[in-house]
Amino acid sequence: MKPRTASLGVVFLCLIFTLVRAGEFNSVIIKETDSALTLDVPDHHFLRIRNFTQEGGSTRGVVTATVANGVAQTAMVASLVDSGSVPSTAATPESIKKVVIAGPAQITIAPVPGATLFVTYRRAAEETPTPTATPTVTPTVTPTPTVSPTPTVTPFPTPTPTP
């Protein structure tokens, strides 16, 4: 009975580890022999890319977004992380930029000859604001002010001297 319990425990742990992700972010390594990574972003969802780096290769890796009408645009270019061919005194590290792509779109990251690409992304639904209860305002009736007559000044007779 103990071997069966041990094997069930191992199977259970393997299933748990495949279902658990680190904070909903996914990381993928794309080598030159791999197929292109394709991600679908449905309507009212977005894809947040936090990291897109490249080691090796002579051309840069790109993230291409194809929107619903079929137009494809470069959304992001990989940051180089190795400086093997550049002397260390002249190498300046590249900044790693982040990008958010709203759906509907299809995201494609093609492999680069001689390079290894690393991408970290997260897919999520758009946050819809939660309606807050607005206080009920009851109008209060105020009497309409009436125009009060303004007194008019009557002229006083002034005596005029007679010659």
Beta strands, then each sheet from edge to edge (+ up, - down):
strand 1: 26-30
strand 2: 37-41
strand 3: 45-56
strand 4: 62-67
strand 5: 72-77
strand 6: 79-80
strand 7: 99-102
strand 8: 105-109
strand 9: 115-125
sheet 1: 1+ 9- 3+ 6+
sheet 2: 1+ 9- 3+ 7-
sheet 3: 2+ 8- 4+ 5-
end
